[in-house]
Amino acid sequence: MLGTRIIFMGMDGMPGGLTGEPQAEMLCAANHALPLFWLLGFDESEVEYYAASNSADDTVLVHSEGARYPFLIGYTEDLIPRIQQRLSYLKPHVQGADAELLERWSVFISELEYPVVAIDTYELWCNMEDPDALHEEITDLLNCFNDMNDSTAESVLSNLKQDGRWAEGNSISLAGFGW
């Protein structure tokens, strides 16, 4: 298996349009899995699909001609209220180091000076046998968070722990590293 790196970026604007390509800075990184906390602020409408390169050098990485991989991108000002709302639902059911980490993640996002944040999943997508599996994983997790409320948060958290997506006490799998 090739090494993978998933990148959480701060950007000074949205790509494309009149602004062209914005400046981007890596804020966090993760290897081999998408950290759960990265998705807390995103909505399914903020998942875009970018075309994988079809150059001769990348043929092993594109799965098939015309393949597209998920790229999450949203305005920080939209993510902050979602994270805070979801934090209010989760906080009563999260204990110890995870509770502290969840709070620190919320503060980290709220203090970002970038108007746009994004998650680049290209390398993770490249290493999946089924290229559609990453889209399904992301959509499933976003739907868990979108449907969560005060009365369902405990059940959502229990299900995430049971299937291994919320790895208790594992700050790297929950929030990545380097932040």
C-alpha positions in Angstrom: 0.0 0.0 0.0 1.2 3.5 -0.9 1.6 6.0 1.9 -1.3 8.4 2.2 -1.7 11.8 3.5 -5.0 13.6 4.0 -4.6 17.4 4.3 -6.8 19.9 6.2 -6.1 23.3 4.6 -6.8 26.9 5.3 -7.3 29.0 2.1 -7.6 32.7 1.4 -10.5 32.1 -1.0 -12.5 29.7 -3.0 -10.7 28.2 -6.0 -11.7 29.2 -9.5 -13.6 32.1 -10.8 -12.0 35.5 -11.0 -9.7 34.9 -8.1 -8.0 31.8 -9.7 -6.1 29.5 -7.3 -6.1 30.8 -3.8 -3.1 30.6 -1.4 -3.5 27.5 0.8 -1.7 26.4 3.9 -1.7 22.9 5.4 -3.1 23.2 8.9 -3.4 19.5 9.9 -2.4 16.2 8.4 -3.5 12.6 8.8 -2.3 9.3 7.4 -4.5 6.4 6.1 -7.9 7.7 7.5 -10.0 10.8 7.5 -10.1 12.2 11.1 -13.6 12.3 12.4 -13.4 15.8 13.9 -12.4 17.3 10.5 -15.9 16.5 9.3 -17.8 18.0 12.2 -18.3 21.4 10.6 -19.0 20.3 7.0 -22.3 19.7 5.3 -22.9 17.4 2.3 -23.4 20.4 0.1 -19.7 21.2 0.7 -18.4 18.0 -0.9 -17.1 18.7 -4.4 -15.6 16.3 -6.8 -12.3 17.1 -8.6 -11.1 15.3 -11.6 -8.1 13.0 -11.0 -5.1 13.7 -13.2 -5.0 11.7 -16.4 -1.3 12.3 -17.1 0.9 9.4 -18.0 2.7 9.7 -14.7 -0.5 9.3 -12.7 -2.2 6.4 -14.5 -1.8 4.1 -11.5 -3.6 6.7 -9.3 -6.7 7.6 -11.2 -8.7 4.3 -11.0 -10.2 5.0 -14.4 -10.3 7.8 -17.0 -12.5 10.6 -15.9 -12.5 9.5 -12.3 -13.3 12.1 -9.6 -12.4 12.3 -6.0 -14.1 14.0 -3.1 -12.8 17.3 -1.9 -14.5 19.1 1.0 -14.5 22.9 0.9 -16.4 25.4 2.9 -16.4 28.9 4.4 -15.1 28.9 7.9 -17.9 31.2 9.0 -20.4 28.5 8.0 -18.4 25.7 9.7 -18.0 27.3 13.1 -21.7 27.4 14.1 -22.2 23.8 12.9 -19.2 22.6 15.0 -20.5 24.5 18.0 -24.0 23.1 17.6 -22.7 19.5 17.2 -20.3 20.0 20.1 -23.2 21.0 22.3 -25.0 17.7 21.4 -21.9 15.6 21.8 -20.3 17.2 24.9 -22.5 15.6 27.5 -21.7 12.1 26.2 -18.0 12.5 25.7 -15.6 11.9 28.5 -12.0 12.6 29.5 -9.4 13.3 26.9 -11.9 13.1 24.1 -14.1 15.9 25.7 -11.0 18.1 26.1 -9.9 17.4 22.5 -13.3 18.1 21.1 -13.4 21.5 22.9 -9.8 22.3 21.7 -10.8 21.4 18.1 -13.8 23.8 18.3 -11.5 26.6 19.5 -8.9 25.8 16.9 -11.4 26.2 14.1 -13.0 29.3 15.6 -9.6 31.0 15.7 -8.6 30.3 12.1 -7.8 33.4 10.1 -8.6 31.7 6.8 -12.0 32.4 5.2 -12.1 29.0 3.6 -11.1 25.5 4.8 -10.8 22.4 2.8 -10.0 18.7 3.1 -7.9 17.2 0.3 -8.6 13.4 0.1 -6.8 12.7 -3.1 -4.1 10.3 -1.7 -6.6 8.5 0.4 -8.9 8.1 -2.5 -6.1 6.8 -4.7 -5.3 4.0 -2.3 -8.9 2.7 -2.0 -9.8 -0.4 -4.0 -13.3 1.0 -4.6 -13.0 4.6 -5.5 -16.7 5.2 -4.6 -16.1 3.9 -1.0 -14.6 7.2 0.1 -17.6 9.2 -1.1 -19.9 6.7 0.7 -17.8 7.0 3.9 -17.8 10.8 3.9 -21.5 11.0 3.1 -22.4 8.5 5.8 -20.5 10.5 8.4 -21.8 13.8 7.3 -25.4 12.4 7.5 -24.7 11.2 11.1 -23.8 14.7 12.1 -26.5 16.4 10.1 -29.2 14.3 11.6 -27.9 14.5 15.2 -29.8 16.5 17.8 -29.9 16.6 21.6 -32.0 13.4 21.8 -29.9 11.3 19.3 -26.4 12.4 20.1 -25.7 9.6 22.6 -26.9 7.0 20.1 -24.9 8.5 17.2 -21.8 8.6 19.4 -22.4 5.0 20.6 -22.7 3.8 17.0 -19.5 5.7 15.9 -17.6 4.0 18.8 -19.1 0.6 18.1 -18.0 0.6 14.5 -14.6 2.0 15.3 -15.0 5.4 13.6 -14.7 7.2 17.0 -11.5 5.7 18.4 -11.7 6.7 22.1 -8.5 8.4 23.4 -6.9 8.5 19.9 -6.3 12.1 19.2 -4.7 11.4 15.8 -7.7 9.4 14.4 -10.1 12.0 15.8 -8.3 15.3 14.9 -5.2 14.5 12.9 -1.8 15.8 13.8 0.1 19.0 13.4 -2.6 21.4 14.5 
